[in-house]
Amino acid sequence: MRNMAGRTVRAEKVEATREAILTAAEQLFAEHGVHAVSNRQIGVAAGQGNTAAVNYHFGTKTELVRAIARKHAEQIEEIRSRLIGHSQGSIELRDLVSCLVRPVTEHLETLGSPTWYARFNAQLLADPALYQIAADEAFVSPSLQRLVTGLKSCLPGLPPAVITNRGIMARHLIIQMCVERERALADGTPLSWPTWHDMTVGLTDAIVGLWAAPAT
């Protein structure tokens, strides 16, 4: 029993260390850029006396970035799956767009303030060396694929290439507006929307208009 208790305590300590490293790394990456931050800096910020702690727990910086992206992607996937279930298979454009926007904004709201995920995620999508990590963790989600299929079915008049391009526009709009709000909350500067709910509604309005616009 003593050995089992010892293993449990050790496992909890390892998990706490990993979480501290993930949190410290996410904040540093968001504020300074992934390539500007060393594993040593992350270890110090995470309160680790061993400067090799990041390498020990995650191996490489790439794997650390992947672990951060995966943690958030899994939580967003849970929210999106729940929202799709509540929509009961609706093919209304606004319902589908809401299921694109709300998982991200709801997740960020749940994290409290300040948060760093939006700024971290924007860096991955803008960096050719890191983009594939974001794609691997987010774009292959089952619920997102269901949404894409639904969008295609409710926009029969749009050519496939237009649908693809507007999907990219919508993704960047969601991410960048979340970056703006996240940064304003962290810096204490004026907000474009008073609440995350208000932002969700405003973003949904804009993206519905984007999808519904004619293709000339």
N, C-alpha and C positions, 0 to 999 in steps of 0.2 A: 504494500500500500504506500510506503514511504517513497519508493522509487517512482511509482505512478504519479504521486503528488509532485515529486520533484520534476518529472517530465512535463507535467501540466504547467507548473510555474515557469519552467524554461520556455515552453511553447508560447505562453502568454507574453513573456518578456521579449521573445523574438518578434512576435506580432506587433507589440507596442513599438519596438525599434523600427520595424519596417514602416509602420504608419507615420512615425515621426519623420522618417527620411522622405517618404512620399509627400507629406505636407510641406516640409521645408523646401524640397526640390521644386514642387509646383509653384510656390510663392516666388522663389528666386528666378525660376525660368520665366514666369509671367512678368516680373518686374525688370529683369536684366537681359533676357534672351537665353535660349538653351545653350548656345555655343559660347556664351560669355561666362558661364558658371562652371566651376570645377567640382569634381566629386568631393574634394577636400572641403570646399566652402559649404557644400550641402551637409556634410558630416558635422561640421562645426555648428551650423544653424540648427541641426537636429539634436544638438546636445550630446554628440557622440565623441568621447575622448579618443577613440580609435579612428584615425583619419582614413583607414581603409574600410570603414563600415559600409559605405555605399557599394564598393566592389564586392564585399563579402556577401551582402544580402541580395544584390541585383546583378552583379557581374559587370555590365557595361552601362554607360550612360544611355545607350539606345534602349536597353532592356528596362532601365528605370523610367524613361519616357513612355515606353509601351505600357508599363504597369500603371502609371498615372492615367493614361488614356483609357485603358481597359476598365479601371475602377469606375470612372465616370460613365463610360459607354454602357456598362452593365446596369447602372442605376437608371440611366435615361431609357434604356430598353424596357425596364420594368414599368416605368411611367407610361411610355408609349403603348405598350401592350395593354395596359389597363384602360387607357383612353380609347383605343381601338375597340376593345371589348364593350365599353359603354356606348360607343357610337352605333353598335348593332349592325355593322356592315353598311352604314350609310355611304352613298356615292354622291352626296351633296358636296360641292366644292369647298364651301366654308368649313364643313365638318372635317374634311380631309386636311385642309390647311391648318386648322386648329391642332390636329394631331401631329403636325410637323413642328409647330411653334411651341406649344405648351410643354412638351417633355423637357425642352432645354430651359425655358424660363422657370418652370416649376422646380426643376432640379436646382437651379441656381438660388432660387428663393429658399429652398429647403436647407441649403448649405449655410445660411445666415450671411452675416457681413462682417468683415470683408471677405470676398471670394477671389480666386485667381484662375478658375477653370476657363472662363471665356477667353481671357488673354493668352493663357497657355495654349488653348485649342487653336486660336487664330494663328499663332506662330507655327504650329505644325502644318496647317493648311497652306501657309505662305512659303514654307521652306521645302525645296525639292528633295532634300535629304531626309526629311521627316514626314512628308506628306503621306507616304505609303502606310506609316504607322496609324495615322488617323483614319485612313481609308480601311485598313484591315479591321480596326476595332469598331468603327461606326457604320460605314456604308454597307456592310454585308448583313446588317441586323435583319432578322425575319420580319419584324413589324414594319421596318422602313421599306422593305421590298413590297409588302402588302399595300402600303400607302402609295408607292410609285405606280403599282398596278391599278389601284383605284383612281389615281389622277389621270392616267392614260385613258381609262374607260369613260370618265366624265368630261373629257376634252377631245371628243372625236374629230373636231374640225381643225385641230392644230397638227401640223406635220411633226413627225418624230423628232427631227432635229431641233425644232422650236421648243418642244416639251423638254428635251434634254437641256437646252441652254437656259430655259426659264427655271429649271430645277437648280442649276448652278447659281443663278442669280438669287433665288430664294434662299439657298443655303448660306450664301455670303451675307445677305441682308440680315438673316437671323443671327449669325455669328457676330457680325460687326456691331449691330445694335446692342447685343448683349455685352460686348466689349465696352462700348461707350457707357452703358449704365453701370457695369461692374467697376469701371475706373472712377466714375463720378462718385459712387458709393464709398470707394476706398479713399478717395481724396477729399471727400466732403464738399464737392462742388455741386452747383445746381443740377437737378435731374430733369430730363426731358419728360418723363412720366413719373407721377408720384409713387406708384406701386408697380410691382412686377405684373400684377393683373392688368393694370392699365396699359403697360407696354405690350403684353400679350394680345390684347384686343387691337391695339393700334397696328402692331406688326401683322396680325391676321388680316385686318382690313387691307393693308397695303399689298400683301402677297396674293390675296384673292383678286385684287385689281390687276396685279401683274400676270397672273395665270389667265384671267378672263379677257385680257386685252387682245384685239385682233392682230393677226399676223399679216403684214403687208409685203 
